[in-house]
Amino acid sequence: MKTRKLGPFNVNAIGLGCMSMSHAYGTPDPVEAELTLHKALDIGYNFLDTAALYGFGKNEQLLGRVLKGRRNEFVLASKCGMFKGPDGKRQIDGRPEKIREVAEGALQRLQTDVIDLYYLHRRDFNVPIEDSIGEMKRLVEEGKVRTLGISEVSSDTLRAAHAVHPMTALQTEYSLWSRNAEISVLQTCRELGIAFVAFSPLARAYLTGKLTDPGTQLEKGDIRHGMPRFNADNYPLNLALLDEYKAIADEAGCTMAQLALAWLLAKGDHIIPIPGTRHVAFAEENFAAIDVDLSADQIERLDALINQQTVSGPRYNAATQQEIDTEQF
Ligand SMILES: NC(=O)c1ccc[n+]([C@@H]2O[C@H](COP(=O)([O-])OP(=O)(O)OC[C@H]3O[C@@H](n4cnc5c(N)ncnc54)[C@H](OP(=O)(O)O)[C@@H]3O)[C@@H](O)[C@H]2O)c1
């Protein structure tokens, strides 16, 4: 079993993203979500990812309700700094008092007395990063949180945060079609001994080959409707890249989803992909990618096939892009 160092923890190399169980990709199914969470722990997942944002607290509540009896079986990661605002919409707020308020709520929702890894979900450009991370450091000192991380930031912001309190993990999007991390944050993490947690490692289902027509397959309200790569102009062009991709998966003896995860694991031993699913079968399939090894030639062909030059459309729309400070190609 491949494992990864995550600050003071040692986790299996593929973690479980829990977002879609309550948020973002269609109507939640709490019964299947519960089965998926239990099955995930049974088969070896021991690193689970949630956030105050997901379902505006419902995802943390789900994990708390379903897994409170199994709390010692996994490293629990959650996030603050982005949540439901007074207008009912998503809000980024990294002021110390809000960090504290959201963290106190998270502990209750998660039915735990400590969160193992607590991320700042987004940098708040109106608040010095030192102030946001400074308050999170106080949560560590008070024993409410064990370690800290940060999400979707540049190397400069990561270094500034790390100077306030050692960062255990940087979480950002990374997959064949989202390579921004290769500009510098992957290397910065390696240099500083910080784990790189790769979110949306399946390119939000694109790399699984199962999403062929977003216009008809995705429910109303699915956040992928607002992402340029999934629109009617770009997606068919992106789909055309998957024929060759599928051929490489066949050659490697794995599924398309597993190929995406095996490619990530091969990119560095500090990388931990957290594929998201609310289905038992997908959770099993994805975890089994731990045992898929790719040849140098297969990795090279994948790199050349799907990358920032060959993919059509930016990963976020302009408004969402303004909320983050990751470097862009
Ligand atoms: N820090 C951040 O800002 C941030 C942003 C986004 C996500 N995340 C975290 O990263 C995790 C993963 O990212 P993600 O959920 O956005 O994207 P992802 O893991 O790339 O893809 C998830 C999508 O792929 C589908 N899927 C999963 N396994 C599959 C398989 N084997 N075959 C076919 N389809 C499969 C899922 O379907 P079902 O859900 O229907 O099973 C879902 O629609 C999230 O759960 C969340 O914890 C963090």
The ligand as an SDF file (V2000), in Angstrom:
LIG
                    3D

 48 52  0  0  0  0  0  0  0  0999 V2000
  -10.1340   23.3350   -1.7830 N   0  0  0  0  0  0  0  0  0  0  0  0
  -11.0530   23.5590   -2.6900 C   0  0  0  0  0  0  0  0  0  0  0  0
  -11.3220   24.7110   -3.0480 O   0  0  0  0  0  0  0  0  0  0  0  0
  -11.7760   22.3870   -3.3090 C   0  0  0  0  0  0  0  0  0  0  0  0
  -12.5320   22.5680   -4.4800 C   0  0  0  0  0  0  0  0  0  0  0  0
  -13.1730   21.4550   -5.0220 C   0  0  0  0  0  0  0  0  0  0  0  0
  -13.0810   20.2130   -4.4040 C   0  0  0  0  0  0  0  0  0  0  0  0
  -12.3480   20.0740   -3.2510 N   0  0  0  0  0  0  0  0  0  0  0  0
  -12.2140   18.7660   -2.5650 C   0  0  0  0  0  0  0  0  0  0  0  0
  -11.7120   17.8210   -3.4920 O   0  0  0  0  0  0  0  0  0  0  0  0
  -12.5780   16.6870   -3.5510 C   0  0  0  0  0  0  0  0  0  0  0  0
  -12.5750   16.0870   -4.9360 C   0  0  0  0  0  0  0  0  0  0  0  0
  -12.8550   17.0530   -5.9320 O   0  0  0  0  0  0  0  0  0  0  0  0
  -14.1930   17.0530   -6.8170 P   0  0  0  0  0  0  0  0  0  0  0  0
  -15.2530   16.2500   -6.1500 O   0  0  0  0  0  0  0  0  0  0  0  0
  -14.4450   18.4750   -7.1460 O   0  0  0  0  0  0  0  0  0  0  0  0
  -13.7650   16.4110   -8.2020 O   0  0  0  0  0  0  0  0  0  0  0  0
  -13.2240   15.0070   -8.6910 P   0  0  0  0  0  0  0  0  0  0  0  0
  -12.8130   14.1760   -7.5600 O   0  0  0  0  0  0  0  0  0  0  0  0
  -12.2540   15.3210   -9.7550 O   0  0  0  0  0  0  0  0  0  0  0  0
  -14.5230   14.4030   -9.4080 O   0  0  0  0  0  0  0  0  0  0  0  0
  -15.7110   14.1370   -8.7410 C   0  0  0  0  0  0  0  0  0  0  0  0
  -16.7570   13.7640   -9.7650 C   0  0  0  0  0  0  0  0  0  0  0  0
  -16.3750   12.5550  -10.4090 O   0  0  0  0  0  0  0  0  0  0  0  0
  -17.3500   11.5480  -10.1930 C   0  0  0  0  0  0  0  0  0  0  0  0
  -16.6230   10.2880   -9.9680 N   0  0  0  0  0  0  0  0  0  0  0  0
  -15.8100   10.0010   -8.9280 C   0  0  0  0  0  0  0  0  0  0  0  0
  -15.2370    8.7890   -9.0910 N   0  0  0  0  0  0  0  0  0  0  0  0
  -15.7170    8.3110  -10.2660 C   0  0  0  0  0  0  0  0  0  0  0  0
  -15.4940    7.1170  -10.9700 C   0  0  0  0  0  0  0  0  0  0  0  0
  -14.6550    6.1780  -10.5340 N   0  0  0  0  0  0  0  0  0  0  0  0
  -16.1610    6.9370  -12.1530 N   0  0  0  0  0  0  0  0  0  0  0  0
  -17.0020    7.8770  -12.6130 C   0  0  0  0  0  0  0  0  0  0  0  0
  -17.2420    9.0530  -11.9870 N   0  0  0  0  0  0  0  0  0  0  0  0
  -16.6030    9.2580  -10.8160 C   0  0  0  0  0  0  0  0  0  0  0  0
  -18.1320   11.9950   -8.9950 C   0  0  0  0  0  0  0  0  0  0  0  0
  -19.4320   11.4660   -9.0570 O   0  0  0  0  0  0  0  0  0  0  0  0
  -20.3620   11.2280   -7.7660 P   0  0  0  0  0  0  0  0  0  0  0  0
  -20.0410   12.3440   -6.7940 O   0  0  0  0  0  0  0  0  0  0  0  0
  -21.7270   11.3220   -8.3140 O   0  0  0  0  0  0  0  0  0  0  0  0
  -20.0370    9.9140   -7.1910 O   0  0  0  0  0  0  0  0  0  0  0  0
  -18.1080   13.5130   -9.1620 C   0  0  0  0  0  0  0  0  0  0  0  0
  -19.0760   13.9260  -10.1120 O   0  0  0  0  0  0  0  0  0  0  0  0
  -13.9320   17.2390   -3.1060 C   0  0  0  0  0  0  0  0  0  0  0  0
  -14.7850   16.2270   -2.6350 O   0  0  0  0  0  0  0  0  0  0  0  0
  -13.5250   18.2160   -2.0340 C   0  0  0  0  0  0  0  0  0  0  0  0
  -13.3160   17.5200   -0.8120 O   0  0  0  0  0  0  0  0  0  0  0  0
  -11.6880   21.1520   -2.7090 C   0  0  0  0  0  0  0  0  0  0  0  0
  1  2  1  0
  2  3  2  0
  2  4  1  0
  4  5  1  0
  4 48  2  0
  5  6  2  0
  6  7  1  0
  7  8  2  0
  8  9  1  0
  8 48  1  0
  9 10  1  0
  9 46  1  0
 10 11  1  0
 11 12  1  0
 11 44  1  0
 12 13  1  0
 13 14  1  0
 14 15  2  0
 14 16  1  0
 14 17  1  0
 17 18  1  0
 18 19  2  0
 18 20  1  0
 18 21  1  0
 21 22  1  0
 22 23  1  0
 23 24  1  0
 23 42  1  0
 24 25  1  0
 25 26  1  0
 25 36  1  0
 26 27  1  0
 26 35  1  0
 27 28  2  0
 28 29  1  0
 29 30  1  0
 29 35  2  0
 30 31  1  0
 30 32  2  0
 32 33  1  0
 33 34  2  0
 34 35  1  0
 36 37  1  0
 36 42  1  0
 37 38  1  0
 38 39  2  0
 38 40  1  0
 38 41  1  0
 42 43  1  0
 44 45  1  0
 44 46  1  0
 46 47  1  0
M  CHG  2   8   1  16  -1
M  END
$$$$
